[in-house]
Amino acid sequence: MSEEILKELLAIFAEDDIHEETEVNVDGKILNISLVKEDNDITLKLSYKEDEFENYINSLDQDIFVEACEKFEDLTGEHLDNDVDHDTFKSVVNQVISAKIEELKKQLG
């Protein structure tokens, strides 16, 4: 992975002035890369942070996650894919959990 990034950066250094920002997902963590090149001055900023949505997904009970995935299209009318809106998916998870809570209340009552 780092070799690919270095090859891309070397190609960029050979170009004229440039202002670029990009995000790369590395093992569930986000690497933010900001590159500014003006004449012979080059500023490269890197920041590394965890992917909050992936952490959220990983924190879910497996049964809740599976049920949310199964019911996603029925509840939203949208197809579930890797580019899902995070808030929409969280909303579906909340609906699934709320339904489970109501089921448990009925069983206890």
Secondary structure, DSSP 8 states (H G I E B T S, - for coil): -HHHHHHHHHHHHTSSSEEEEEEEEETTEEEEEEEEEETTEEEEEEEEEE-HHHHHHHHS-HHHHHHHHHHHHHHHSS---TT--HHHHHHHHHHHHHHHHHHHHHHH-
